[in-house]
Amino acid sequence: MVYNCLAKSRQKLAIHAKRQTVMPKDMQCLCDLWKTIDPTSPIGHESKLAQDTRSPHDKVFFNRMVEQRTAACAKVWDAAKGGVQLDHVTAHFIKGLDLRTGRPDGGSKR
């Protein structure tokens, strides 16, 4: 049953790529997509290319999130000093953040 589903999916990927022949890259693409949909599935093993692509993206995303958290915490401190009420977007963003560290849930490490 699972093999039949995989075979049909591979064929659809080949057709989408304007080919009639199923190639190994179709199966790899299918596994990468499956990993995105269901990370616990044994079908979806991540390729080396997907890992190499995801790793730098995750680092950039994490650094950007740290910058945004730091800016939001600074905005909260400034608002508290000036007696100004926070806008609803910032108030929602800082929910669950420890304002001293800027980390979620009281400073739990990633």
N, CA, C and O atoms as a printed pandas DataFrame, in Angstrom:
     atom_number atom_name residue_name chain_id  residue_number  x_coord  y_coord  z_coord
0              1         N          MET        A               1    0.816   -1.189    0.000
1              2        CA          MET        A               1    0.000    0.000    0.000
2              3         C          MET        A               1    0.865    1.260    0.000
3              4         O          MET        A               1    0.647    2.163   -0.808
4              5         N          VAL        A               2    1.849    1.322    0.909
5              6        CA          VAL        A               2    2.717    2.499    0.975
6              7         C          VAL        A               2    3.548    2.607   -0.293
7              8         O          VAL        A               2    3.738    3.702   -0.821
8              9         N          TYR        A               3    4.052    1.457   -0.793
9             10        CA          TYR        A               3    4.867    1.478   -2.004
10            11         C          TYR        A               3    4.061    1.999   -3.185
11            12         O          TYR        A               3    4.575    2.771   -3.995
12            13         N          ASN        A               4    2.806    1.584   -3.288
13            14        CA          ASN        A               4    1.944    2.033   -4.370
14            15         C          ASN        A               4    1.750    3.547   -4.303
15            16         O          ASN        A               4    1.775    4.231   -5.327
16            17         N          CYS        A               5    1.558    4.057   -3.100
17            18        CA          CYS        A               5    1.400    5.508   -2.905
18            19         C          CYS        A               5    2.673    6.242   -3.309
19            20         O          CYS        A               5    2.612    7.287   -3.957
20            21         N          LEU        A               6    3.832    5.693   -2.925
21            22        CA          LEU        A               6    5.103    6.318   -3.286
22            23         C          LEU        A               6    5.325    6.295   -4.793
23            24         O          LEU        A               6    5.801    7.271   -5.374
24            25         N          ALA        A               7    4.976    5.173   -5.423
25            26        CA          ALA        A               7    5.170    5.059   -6.870
26            27         C          ALA        A               7    4.323    6.092   -7.618
27            28         O          ALA        A               7    4.795    6.729   -8.559
28            29         N          LYS        A               8    3.086    6.247   -7.193
29            30        CA          LYS        A               8    2.213    7.234   -7.838
30            31         C          LYS        A               8    2.743    8.658   -7.615
31            32         O          LYS        A               8    2.724    9.489   -8.523
32            33         N          SER        A               9    3.211    8.920   -6.399
33            34        CA          SER        A               9    3.724   10.254   -6.099
34            35         C          SER        A               9    4.986   10.557   -6.897
35            36         O          SER        A               9    5.164   11.673   -7.387
36            37         N          ARG        A              10    5.866    9.556   -7.027
37            38        CA          ARG        A              10    7.086    9.756   -7.823
38            39         C          ARG        A              10    6.731   10.046   -9.272
39            40         O          ARG        A              10    7.323   10.922   -9.903
40            41         N          GLN        A              11    5.760    9.307   -9.795
41            42        CA          GLN        A              11    5.346    9.499  -11.184
42            43         C          GLN        A              11    4.780   10.903  -11.374
43            44         O          GLN        A              11    5.047   11.551  -12.386
44            45         N          LYS        A              12    4.006   11.370  -10.411
45            46        CA          LYS        A              12    3.449   12.723  -10.507
46            47         C          LYS        A              12    4.550   13.780  -10.481
47            48         O          LYS        A              12    4.464   14.788  -11.182
48            49         N          LEU        A              13    5.581   13.548   -9.675
49            50        CA          LEU        A              13    6.705   14.494   -9.643
50            51         C          LEU        A              13    7.436   14.516  -10.984
51            52         O          LEU        A              13    7.834   15.581  -11.456
52            53         N          ALA        A              14    7.613   13.354  -11.594
53            54        CA          ALA        A              14    8.268   13.294  -12.901
54            55         C          ALA        A              14    7.430   14.021  -13.953
55            56         O          ALA        A              14    7.967   14.754  -14.783
56            57         N          ILE        A              15    6.130   13.817  -13.916
57            58        CA          ILE        A              15    5.241   14.487  -14.874
58            59         C          ILE        A              15    5.280   15.994  -14.649
59            60         O          ILE        A              15    5.290   16.767  -15.607
60            61         N          HIS        A              16    5.302   16.413  -13.382
61            62        CA          HIS        A              16    5.369   17.835  -13.071
62            63         C          HIS        A              16    6.658   18.464  -13.617
63            64         O          HIS        A              16    6.677   19.637  -13.991
64            65         N          ALA        A              17    7.731   17.667  -13.656
65            66        CA          ALA        A              17    9.009   18.148  -14.181
66            67         C          ALA        A              17    9.078   17.995  -15.702
67            68         O          ALA        A              17   10.143   18.162  -16.297
68            69         N          LYS        A              18    7.954   17.681  -16.324
69            70        CA          LYS        A              18    7.854   17.531  -17.783
70            71         C          LYS        A              18    8.695   16.367  -18.301
71            72         O          LYS        A              18    9.272   16.440  -19.386
72            73         N          ARG        A              19    8.757   15.291  -17.511
73            74        CA          ARG        A              19    9.468   14.079  -17.916
74            75         C          ARG        A              19    8.523   12.898  -17.826
75            76         O          ARG        A              19    7.517   12.938  -17.117
76            77         N          GLN        A              20    8.864   11.837  -18.561
77            78        CA          GLN        A              20    8.087   10.603  -18.465
78            79         C          GLN        A              20    8.793    9.571  -17.596
79            80         O          GLN        A              20    8.164    8.649  -17.077
80            81         N          THR        A              21   10.095    9.730  -17.444
81            82        CA          THR        A              21   10.894    8.766  -16.692
82            83         C          THR        A              21   11.063    9.232  -15.247
83            84         O          THR        A              21   11.387   10.389  -14.978
84            85         N          VAL        A              22   10.832    8.292  -14.324
85            86        CA          VAL        A              22   11.050    8.586  -12.907
86            87         C          VAL        A              22   12.543    8.482  -12.640
87            88         O          VAL        A              22   13.184    7.503  -13.020
88            89         N          MET        A              23   13.093    9.498  -11.982
89            90        CA          MET        A              23   14.520    9.529  -11.686
90            91         C          MET        A              23   14.739    9.531  -10.174
91            92         O          MET        A              23   13.819    9.830   -9.413
92            93         N          PRO        A              24   15.963    9.196   -9.737
93            94        CA          PRO        A              24   16.233    9.198   -8.285
94            95         C          PRO        A              24   15.955   10.544   -7.611
95            96         O          PRO        A              24   15.573   10.588   -6.441
96            97         N          LYS        A              25   16.146   11.627   -8.343
97            98        CA          LYS        A              25   15.883   12.936   -7.735
98            99         C          LYS        A              25   14.400   13.128   -7.438
99           100         O          LYS        A              25   14.043   13.922   -6.568
100          101         N          ASP        A              26   13.532   12.411   -8.150
101          102        CA          ASP        A              26   12.102   12.461   -7.838
102          103         C          ASP        A              26   11.835   11.833   -6.472
103          104         O          ASP        A              26   11.070   12.374   -5.673
104          105         N          MET        A              27   12.462   10.701   -6.211
105          106        CA          MET        A              27   12.283   10.036   -4.924
106          107         C          MET        A              27   12.867   10.885   -3.797
107          108         O          MET        A              27   12.289   10.961   -2.713
108          109         N          GLN        A              28   14.014   11.524   -4.051
109          110        CA          GLN        A              28   14.619   12.363   -3.029
110          111         C          GLN        A              28   13.741   13.568   -2.731
111          112         O          GLN        A              28   13.578   13.944   -1.571
112          113         N          CYS        A              29   13.183   14.167   -3.754
113          114        CA          CYS        A              29   12.270   15.296   -3.578
114          115         C          CYS        A              29   11.040   14.852   -2.792
115          116         O          CYS        A              29   10.572   15.570   -1.909
116          117         N          LEU        A              30   10.518   13.671   -3.112
117          118        CA          LEU        A              30    9.364   13.142   -2.407
118          119         C          LEU        A              30    9.680   12.913   -0.925
119          120         O          LEU        A              30    8.861   13.224   -0.059
120          121         N          CYS        A              31   10.855   12.376   -0.639
121          122        CA          CYS        A              31   11.251   12.155    0.760
122          123         C          CYS        A              31   11.400   13.470    1.506
123          124         O          CYS        A              31   10.993   13.572    2.663
124          125         N          ASP        A              32   11.975   14.475    0.864
125          126        CA          ASP        A              32   12.123   15.789    1.495
126          127         C          ASP        A              32   10.753   16.420    1.771
127          128         O          ASP        A              32   10.527   16.998    2.834
128          129         N          LEU        A              33    9.851   16.301    0.802
129          130        CA          LEU        A              33    8.502   16.826    1.005
130          131         C          LEU        A              33    7.787   16.078    2.132
131          132         O          LEU        A              33    7.105   16.684    2.958
132          133         N          TRP        A              34    7.952   14.774    2.152
133          134        CA          TRP        A              34    7.307   13.950    3.177
134          135         C          TRP        A              34    7.837   14.316    4.557
135          136         O          TRP        A              34    7.081   14.349    5.529
136          137         N          LYS        A              35    9.135   14.589    4.643
137          138        CA          LYS        A              35    9.753   14.983    5.911
138          139         C          LYS        A              35    9.159   16.299    6.399
139          140         O          LYS        A              35    8.986   16.495    7.602
140          141         N          THR        A              36    8.847   17.196    5.477
141          142        CA          THR        A              36    8.238   18.469    5.833
142          143         C          THR        A              36    6.819   18.259    6.352
143          144         O          THR        A              36    6.403   18.907    7.312
144          145         N          ILE        A              37    6.086   17.363    5.724
145          146        CA          ILE        A              37    4.701   17.112    6.097
146          147         C          ILE        A              37    4.603   16.333    7.406
147          148         O          ILE        A              37    3.829   16.697    8.291
148          149         N          ASP        A              38    5.390   15.256    7.530
149          150        CA          ASP        A              38    5.330   14.403    8.715
150          151         C          ASP        A              38    6.747   14.048    9.149
151          152         O          ASP        A              38    7.306   13.066    8.662
152          153         N          PRO        A              39    7.344   14.827   10.059
153          154        CA          PRO        A              39    8.743   14.602   10.467
154          155         C          PRO        A              39    8.991   13.253   11.120
155          156         O          PRO        A              39   10.131   12.788   11.136
156          157         N          THR        A              40    7.954   12.605   11.665
157          158        CA          THR        A              40    8.146   11.328   12.344
158          159         C          THR        A              40    8.059   10.133   11.403
159          160         O          THR        A              40    8.321    9.002   11.811
160          161         N          SER        A              41    7.697   10.374   10.161
161          162        CA          SER        A              41    7.514    9.280    9.219
162          163         C          SER        A              41    8.859    8.679    8.799
163          164         O          SER        A              41    9.808    9.417    8.536
164          165         N          PRO        A              42    8.947    7.341    8.734
165          166        CA          PRO        A              42   10.196    6.726    8.273
166          167         C          PRO        A              42   10.442    6.940    6.777
167          168         O          PRO        A              42   11.565    6.770    6.303
168          169         N          ILE        A              43    9.415    7.308    6.047
169          170        CA          ILE        A              43    9.564    7.551    4.610
170          171         C          ILE        A              43   10.379    8.814    4.379
171          172         O          ILE        A              43   11.182    8.885    3.449
172          173         N          GLY        A              44   10.169    9.805    5.229
173          174        CA          GLY        A              44   10.767   11.108    5.003
174          175         C          GLY        A              44   12.141   11.264    5.623
175          176         O          GLY        A              44   12.284   11.958    6.630
176          177         N          HIS        A              45   13.148   10.640    5.052
177          178        CA          HIS        A              45   14.514   10.892    5.530
178          179         C          HIS        A              45   15.062   12.097    4.776
179          180         O          HIS        A              45   14.867   12.231    3.568
180          181         N          GLU        A              46   15.740   12.956    5.494
181          182        CA          GLU        A              46   16.191   14.223    4.921
182          183         C          GLU        A              46   17.492   14.028    4.140
183          184         O          GLU        A              46   18.422   13.375    4.614
184          185         N          SER        A              47   17.541   14.593    2.962
185          186        CA          SER        A              47   18.730   14.469    2.129
186          187         C          SER        A              47   19.834   15.402    2.635
187          188         O          SER        A              47   19.573   16.321    3.411
188          189         N          LYS        A              48   21.045   15.159    2.198
189          190        CA          LYS        A              48   22.190   15.994    2.569
190          191         C          LYS        A              48   21.974   17.422    2.055
191          192         O          LYS        A              48   22.292   18.391    2.745
192          193         N          LEU        A              49   21.438   17.542    0.852
193          194        CA          LEU        A              49   21.173   18.863    0.282
194          195         C          LEU        A              49   20.155   19.625    1.134
195          196         O          LEU        A              49   20.327   20.818    1.383
196          197         N          ALA        A              50   19.103   18.945    1.578
197          198        CA          ALA        A              50   18.090   19.594    2.406
198          199         C          ALA        A              50   18.687   20.028    3.748
199          200         O          ALA        A              50   18.375   21.108    4.249
200          201         N          GLN        A              51   19.542   19.187    4.324
201          202        CA          GLN        A              51   20.193   19.536    5.590
202          203         C          GLN        A              51   21.107   20.744    5.412
203          204         O          GLN        A              51   21.102   21.659    6.236
204          205         N          ASP        A              52   21.893   20.744    4.331
205          206        CA          ASP        A              52   22.813   21.851    4.075
206          207         C          ASP        A              52   22.069   23.156    3.809
207          208         O          ASP        A              52   22.560   24.233    4.146
208          209         N          THR        A              53   20.889   23.061    3.208
209          210        CA          THR        A              53   20.094   24.241    2.918
210          211         C          THR        A              53   19.404   24.745    4.181
211          212         O          THR        A              53   19.341   25.951    4.419
212          213         N          ARG        A              54   18.887   23.823    4.990
213          214        CA          ARG        A              54   18.131   24.191    6.181
214          215         C          ARG        A              54   19.010   24.780    7.267
215          216         O          ARG        A              54   18.588   25.708    7.957
216          217         N          SER        A              55   20.217   24.269    7.439
217          218        CA          SER        A              55   21.077   24.684    8.538
218          219         C          SER        A              55   21.389   26.191    8.538
219          220         O          SER        A              55   21.188   26.840    9.564
220          221         N          PRO        A              56   21.869   26.768    7.430
221          222        CA          PRO        A              56   22.125   28.221    7.443
222          223         C          PRO        A              56   20.841   29.035    7.602
223          224         O          PRO        A              56   20.838   30.087    8.241
224          225         N          HIS        A              57   19.749   28.534    7.012
225          226        CA          HIS        A              57   18.478   29.235    7.127
226          227         C          HIS        A              57   18.024   29.272    8.584
227          228         O          HIS        A              57   17.539   30.302    9.054
228          229         N          ASP        A              58   18.177   28.157    9.304
229          230        CA          ASP        A              58   17.797   28.106   10.713
230          231         C          ASP        A              58   18.634   29.064   11.555
231          232         O          ASP        A              58   18.120   29.694   12.479
232          233         N          LYS        A              59   19.917   29.173   11.237
233          234        CA          LYS        A              59   20.784   30.098   11.982
234          235         C          LYS        A              59   20.360   31.543   11.759
235          236         O          LYS        A              59   20.299   32.325   12.707
236          237         N          VAL        A              60   20.069   31.900   10.525
237          238        CA          VAL        A              60   19.628   33.258   10.209
238          239         C          VAL        A              60   18.301   33.550   10.904
239          240         O          VAL        A              60   18.114   34.625   11.473
240          241         N          PHE        A              61   17.378   32.580   10.853
241          242        CA          PHE        A              61   16.075   32.749   11.489
242          243         C          PHE        A              61   16.234   32.926   12.997
243          244         O          PHE        A              61   15.591   33.797   13.583
244          245         N          PHE        A              62   17.076   32.118   13.630
245          246        CA          PHE        A              62   17.286   32.201   15.069
246          247         C          PHE        A              62   17.891   33.556   15.446
247          248         O          PHE        A              62   17.452   34.188   16.407
248          249         N          ASN        A              63   18.898   34.001   14.689
249          250        CA          ASN        A              63   19.523   35.301   14.973
250          251         C          ASN        A              63   18.531   36.451   14.810
251          252         O          ASN        A              63   18.526   37.395   15.600
252          253         N          ARG        A              64   17.695   36.363   13.783
253          254        CA          ARG        A              64   16.685   37.392   13.563
254          255         C          ARG        A              64   15.675   37.420   14.717
255          256         O          ARG        A              64   15.253   38.489   15.159
256          257         N          MET        A              65   15.297   36.236   15.194
257          258        CA          MET        A              65   14.346   36.157   16.289
258          259         C          MET        A              65   14.944   36.746   17.573
259          260         O          MET        A              65   14.251   37.431   18.326
260          261         N          VAL        A              66   16.224   36.478   17.815
261          262        CA          VAL        A              66   16.891   37.045   18.998
262          263         C          VAL        A              66   16.901   38.572   18.909
263          264         O          VAL        A              66   16.637   39.250   19.902
264          265         N          GLU        A              67   17.205   39.117   17.727
265          266        CA          GLU        A              67   17.210   40.570   17.538
266          267         C          GLU        A              67   15.817   41.163   17.791
267          268         O          GLU        A              67   15.686   42.207   18.430
268          269         N          GLN        A              68   14.791   40.494   17.288
269          270        CA          GLN        A              68   13.431   40.994   17.464
270          271         C          GLN        A              68   13.006   40.935   18.928
271          272         O          GLN        A              68   12.351   41.850   19.429
272          273         N          ARG        A              69   13.382   39.855   19.611
273          274        CA          ARG        A              69   13.056   39.743   21.035
274          275         C          ARG        A              69   13.758   40.834   21.837
275          276         O          ARG        A              69   13.154   41.449   22.715
276          277         N          THR        A              70   15.024   41.071   21.536
277          278        CA          THR        A              70   15.781   42.100   22.242
278          279         C          THR        A              70   15.162   43.475   22.017
279          280         O          THR        A              70   15.023   44.259   22.956
280          281         N          ALA        A              71   14.792   43.764   20.779
281          282        CA          ALA        A              71   14.163   45.054   20.466
282          283         C          ALA        A              71   12.812   45.189   21.172
283          284         O          ALA        A              71   12.471   46.267   21.659
284          285         N          ALA        A              72   12.047   44.100   21.229
285          286        CA          ALA        A              72   10.744   44.147   21.896
286          287         C          ALA        A              72   10.912   44.376   23.391
287          288         O          ALA        A              72   10.162   45.147   23.989
288          289         N          CYS        A              73   11.888   43.716   23.995
289          290        CA          CYS        A              73   12.136   43.911   25.435
290          291         C          CYS        A              73   12.572   45.342   25.721
291          292         O          CYS        A              73   12.152   45.932   26.717
292          293         N          ALA        A              74   13.410   45.900   24.858
293          294        CA          ALA        A              74   13.835   47.294   25.028
294          295         C          ALA        A              74   12.640   48.234   24.893
295          296         O          ALA        A              74   12.539   49.226   25.615
296          297         N          LYS        A              75   11.741   47.921   23.972
297          298        CA          LYS        A              75   10.549   48.734   23.776
298          299         C          LYS        A              75    9.645   48.687   25.014
299          300         O          LYS        A              75    9.049   49.694   25.399
300          301         N          VAL        A              76    9.553   47.511   25.626
301          302        CA          VAL        A              76    8.751   47.356   26.837
302          303         C          VAL        A              76    9.347   48.175   27.979
303          304         O          VAL        A              76    8.628   48.866   28.700
304          305         N          TRP        A              77   10.664   48.092   28.135
305          306        CA          TRP        A              77   11.326   48.850   29.207
306          307         C          TRP        A              77   11.147   50.356   28.997
307          308         O          TRP        A              77   10.886   51.089   29.951
308          309         N          ASP        A              78   11.285   50.811   27.760
309          310        CA          ASP        A              78   11.105   52.241   27.467
310          311         C          ASP        A              78    9.676   52.683   27.736
311          312         O          ASP        A              78    9.444   53.771   28.263
312          313         N          ALA        A              79    8.714   51.830   27.370
313          314        CA          ALA        A              79    7.308   52.158   27.599
314          315         C          ALA        A              79    7.004   52.207   29.091
315          316         O          ALA        A              79    6.243   53.057   29.553
316          317         N          ALA        A              80    7.610   51.282   29.844
317          318        CA          ALA        A              80    7.384   51.262   31.293
318          319         C          ALA        A              80    7.978   52.506   31.958
319          320         O          ALA        A              80    7.383   53.065   32.879
320          321         N          LYS        A              81    9.139   52.931   31.493
321          322        CA          LYS        A              81    9.770   54.133   32.065
322          323         C          LYS        A              81    8.966   55.394   31.752
323          324         O          LYS        A              81    8.836   56.289   32.587
324          325         N          GLY        A              82    8.433   55.446   30.539
325          326        CA          GLY        A              82    7.698   56.638   30.116
326          327         C          GLY        A              82    6.229   56.602   30.487
327          328         O          GLY        A              82    5.521   57.587   30.275
328          329         N          GLY        A              83    5.752   55.495   31.035
329          330        CA          GLY        A              83    4.348   55.381   31.401
330          331         C          GLY        A              83    3.418   55.285   30.210
331          332         O          GLY        A              83    2.244   55.644   30.300
332          333         N          VAL        A              84    3.942   54.800   29.091
333          334        CA          VAL        A              84    3.157   54.687   27.863
334          335         C          VAL        A              84    2.655   53.252   27.736
335          336         O          VAL        A              84    3.354   52.304   28.094
336          337         N          GLN        A              85    1.432   53.106   27.219
337          338        CA          GLN        A              85    0.880   51.770   27.025
338          339         C          GLN        A              85    1.433   51.165   25.734
339          340         O          GLN        A              85    1.600   51.860   24.732
340          341         N          LEU        A              86    1.711   49.869   25.773
341          342        CA          LEU        A              86    2.249   49.165   24.589
342          343         C          LEU        A              86    1.179   48.977   23.532
343          344         O          LEU        A              86   -0.003   48.843   23.848
344          345         N          ASP        A              87    1.597   48.967   22.277
345          346        CA          ASP        A              87    0.669   48.620   21.217
346          347         C          ASP        A              87    0.366   47.122   21.297
347          348         O          ASP        A              87    1.156   46.361   21.856
348          349         N          HIS        A              88   -0.759   46.701   20.750
349          350        CA          HIS        A              88   -1.205   45.313   20.907
350          351         C          HIS        A              88   -0.284   44.308   20.212
351          352         O          HIS        A              88   -0.196   43.161   20.650
352          353         N          VAL        A              89    0.395   44.707   19.151
353          354        CA          VAL        A              89    1.300   43.793   18.441
354          355         C          VAL        A              89    2.499   43.449   19.326
355          356         O          VAL        A              89    2.858   42.279   19.459
356          357         N          THR        A              90    3.107   44.451   19.920
357          358        CA          THR        A              90    4.252   44.205   20.805
358          359         C          THR        A              90    3.816   43.437   22.039
359          360         O          THR        A              90    4.521   42.530   22.483
360          361         N          ALA        A              91    2.662   43.786   22.601
361          362        CA          ALA        A              91    2.164   43.085   23.782
362          363         C          ALA        A              91    1.952   41.603   23.484
363          364         O          ALA        A              91    2.253   40.750   24.319
364          365         N          HIS        A              92    1.440   41.304   22.308
365          366        CA          HIS        A              92    1.238   39.903   21.930
366          367         C          HIS        A              92    2.578   39.197   21.709
367          368         O          HIS        A              92    2.738   38.036   22.087
368          369         N          PHE        A              93    3.532   39.888   21.103
369          370        CA          PHE        A              93    4.843   39.299   20.794
370          371         C          PHE        A              93    5.606   38.927   22.054
371          372         O          PHE        A              93    6.316   37.922   22.074
372          373         N          ILE        A              94    5.468   39.727   23.108
373          374        CA          ILE        A              94    6.264   39.475   24.312
374          375         C          ILE        A              94    5.603   38.485   25.266
375          376         O          ILE        A              94    6.183   38.160   26.302
376          377         N          LYS        A              95    4.409   37.998   24.945
377          378        CA          LYS        A              95    3.765   37.009   25.810
378          379         C          LYS        A              95    4.675   35.797   25.944
379          380         O          LYS        A              95    5.148   35.250   24.948
380          381         N          GLY        A              96    4.911   35.389   27.168
381          382        CA          GLY        A              96    5.743   34.218   27.408
382          383         C          GLY        A              96    7.232   34.492   27.415
383          384         O          GLY        A              96    8.022   33.562   27.581
384          385         N          LEU        A              97    7.642   35.741   27.240
385          386        CA          LEU        A              97    9.066   36.080   27.266
386          387         C          LEU        A              97    9.468   36.572   28.652
387          388         O          LEU        A              97    8.718   37.289   29.315
388          389         N          ASP        A              98   10.640   36.181   29.069
389          390        CA          ASP        A              98   11.225   36.744   30.272
390          391         C          ASP        A              98   11.884   38.052   29.841
391          392         O          ASP        A              98   12.832   38.032   29.057
392          393         N          LEU        A              99   11.404   39.172   30.335
393          394        CA          LEU        A              99   11.871   40.476   29.863
394          395         C          LEU        A              99   13.317   40.762   30.251
395          396         O          LEU        A              99   13.964   41.608   29.634
396          397         N          ARG        A             100   13.830   40.075   31.258
397          398        CA          ARG        A             100   15.229   40.288   31.641
398          399         C          ARG        A             100   16.186   39.615   30.662
399          400         O          ARG        A             100   17.241   40.159   30.337
400          401         N          THR        A             101   15.806   38.424   30.196
401          402        CA          THR        A             101   16.704   37.672   29.310
402          403         C          THR        A             101   16.277   37.713   27.855
403          404         O          THR        A             101   17.107   37.528   26.965
404          405         N          GLY        A             102   14.989   37.954   27.591
405          406        CA          GLY        A             102   14.489   37.939   26.220
406          407         C          GLY        A             102   14.244   36.542   25.706
407          408         O          GLY        A             102   14.013   36.345   24.513
408          409         N          ARG        A             103   14.294   35.567   26.597
409          410        CA          ARG        A             103   14.062   34.177   26.191
410          411         C          ARG        A             103   12.674   33.725   26.604
411          412         O          ARG        A             103   12.105   34.233   27.569
412          413         N          PRO        A             104   12.136   32.767   25.866
413          414        CA          PRO        A             104   10.795   32.282   26.223
414          415         C          PRO        A             104   10.820   31.473   27.522
415          416         O          PRO        A             104   11.840   30.889   27.890
416          417         N          ASP        A             105    9.691   31.454   28.194
417          418        CA          ASP        A             105    9.472   30.619   29.383
418          419         C          ASP        A             105   10.511   30.811   30.463
419          420         O          ASP        A             105   11.032   29.830   30.993
420          421         N          GLY        A             106   10.819   32.007   30.793
421          422        CA          GLY        A             106   11.698   32.275   31.921
422          423         C          GLY        A             106   13.145   31.917   31.712
423          424         O          GLY        A             106   13.835   31.594   32.679
424          425         N          GLY        A             107   13.631   31.961   30.494
425          426        CA          GLY        A             107   15.056   31.778   30.257
426          427         C          GLY        A             107   15.477   30.373   29.895
427          428         O          GLY        A             107   16.653   30.037   30.038
428          429         N          SER        A             108   14.549   29.522   29.424
429          430        CA          SER        A             108   14.956   28.184   29.016
430          431         C          SER        A             108   15.843   28.278   27.793
431          432         O          SER        A             108   15.564   29.049   26.875
432          433         N          LYS        A             109   16.901   27.504   27.776
433          434        CA          LYS        A             109   17.852   27.569   26.657
434          435         C          LYS        A             109   17.373   26.714   25.524
435          436         O          LYS        A             109   16.661   25.729   25.726
436          437         N          ARG        A             110   17.767   27.093   24.322
437          438        CA          ARG        A             110   17.381   26.359   23.125
438          439         C          ARG        A             110   18.179   25.119   22.966
439          440         O          ARG        A             110   17.981   24.376   22.004
